[in-house]
Amino acid sequence: MRKNLLILFGFIVLSSFAIQDGLKERMRIAVTPYVESELGVDLKKKENTLTIVRIDTLTEKNRLQIKGQEMLEELQVGYLPFIELQQHAVNQYMLLYKIHPDKKVRNEIDNAVREYSEIEAKAAPLIKELEEVIAKEKKADNKQFVAYKVSALLSVENQGRLIKTDTLGIIVSKDLQVIKRKDFIKD
């Protein structure tokens, strides 16, 4: 009985390794055309390699986290520097106005405040949507499978010299189709 149990356990362990290796190979086959077309790398050449390093499963909660990170990055790059710069300009004009209460300086203050308000108004919908995504993410399902996140190592060589090595994060659907990041995060 023990012997049969040990053999069964060994078979299960070996089968799980075989399935995992099979999944990595299927993922490599699925992402190869995407990498070739998006990055313009010919993976048919022997010196260019794409190695699947890791495969993670993504849930709805993960999808919303990725969406929130994208939105936060957009806010930090596209709006916050300009808001801070305009706020600084308003403060500087206010200090100048205290020293020289001139109509020209007052007009500059009004212009700076108007520009600040316009930038803030443009950022407001994004901030509101980010807050909604954060609220949804807190309540989201962390168990149901949505997609795979495939981490792959891309090595590109030219005449025997390593030119570039990149780690790619590619999202793949259940049916092993690559999903573009922007399509994955939209509702």
TAVEN-V88355 format. One record per residue. N is the residue number from 1. RES is the residue in one small letter. SS is DSSP state (H for helix, E for strand, - for the rest). OMEGA is omega as a letter, one per 20 degrees, with the letter a starting at -180 (NA if undefined). Layout:
n->[N:N]
res->[RES:RES]
ss->[SS:SS]
omega->[OMEGA:OMEGA]
This chain:
n->[1:2:3:4:5:6:7:8:9:10:11:12:13:14:15:16:17:18:19:20:21:22:23:24:25:26:27:28:29:30:31:32:33:34:35:36:37:38:39:40:41:42:43:44:45:46:47:48:49:50:51:52:53:54:55:56:57:58:59:60:61:62:63:64:65:66:67:68:69:70:71:72:73:74:75:76:77:78:79:80:81:82:83:84:85:86:87:88:89:90:91:92:93:94:95:96:97:98:99:100:101:102:103:104:105:106:107:108:109:110:111:112:113:114:115:116:117:118:119:120:121:122:123:124:125:126:127:128:129:130:131:132:133:134:135:136:137:138:139:140:141:142:143:144:145:146:147:148:149:150:151:152:153:154:155:156:157:158:159:160:161:162:163:164:165:166:167:168:169:170:171:172:173:174:175:176:177:178:179:180:181:182:183:184:185:186:187]
res->[m:r:k:n:l:l:i:l:f:g:f:i:v:l:s:s:f:a:i:q:d:g:l:k:e:r:m:r:i:a:v:t:p:y:v:e:s:e:l:g:v:d:l:k:k:k:e:n:t:l:t:i:v:r:i:d:t:l:t:e:k:n:r:l:q:i:k:g:q:e:m:l:e:e:l:q:v:g:y:l:p:f:i:e:l:q:q:h:a:v:n:q:y:m:l:l:y:k:i:h:p:d:k:k:v:r:n:e:i:d:n:a:v:r:e:y:s:e:i:e:a:k:a:a:p:l:i:k:e:l:e:e:v:i:a:k:e:k:k:a:d:n:k:q:f:v:a:y:k:v:s:a:l:l:s:v:e:n:q:g:r:l:i:k:t:d:t:l:g:i:i:v:s:k:d:l:q:v:i:k:r:k:d:f:i:k:d]
ss->[-:H:H:H:H:H:H:H:H:H:H:H:H:H:H:H:H:H:H:H:H:H:H:H:H:H:H:H:H:H:H:H:H:H:H:H:H:H:H:-:-:-:-:-:-:-:-:-:E:E:E:E:E:E:E:E:E:E:E:H:H:H:H:H:H:H:H:H:H:H:H:H:H:H:H:H:H:H:H:H:H:H:H:H:H:H:H:H:H:H:H:H:H:H:H:H:H:H:H:-:-:-:H:H:H:H:H:H:H:H:H:H:H:H:H:H:H:H:H:H:H:H:H:H:H:H:H:H:H:H:H:H:H:H:H:H:H:H:H:-:-:-:-:-:E:E:E:E:E:E:E:E:E:E:E:E:E:E:-:-:E:E:E:E:E:E:E:E:E:E:E:E:-:-:-:-:-:E:E:-:H:H:H:H:H:-:-]
omega->[r:a:r:r:r:r:r:r:r:r:r:r:r:r:a:r:r:r:a:r:r:r:r:r:r:r:r:r:a:a:a:r:r:a:r:a:a:a:r:a:r:a:r:r:a:a:r:a:r:a:r:a:a:r:r:r:r:r:r:r:r:r:r:r:r:r:r:r:r:a:r:r:r:r:a:a:a:a:a:r:a:r:r:r:a:r:r:r:r:a:r:r:r:r:r:a:r:r:a:r:a:a:r:r:r:r:r:r:r:r:a:r:r:r:r:a:r:r:r:r:r:a:a:r:r:r:r:r:r:r:r:r:r:r:r:a:r:a:a:r:a:a:a:a:r:a:r:r:a:r:a:r:r:r:a:r:r:r:r:r:r:a:a:r:a:r:a:r:a:r:a:a:r:a:r:r:r:r:r:a:a:r:a:a:r:a:NA]
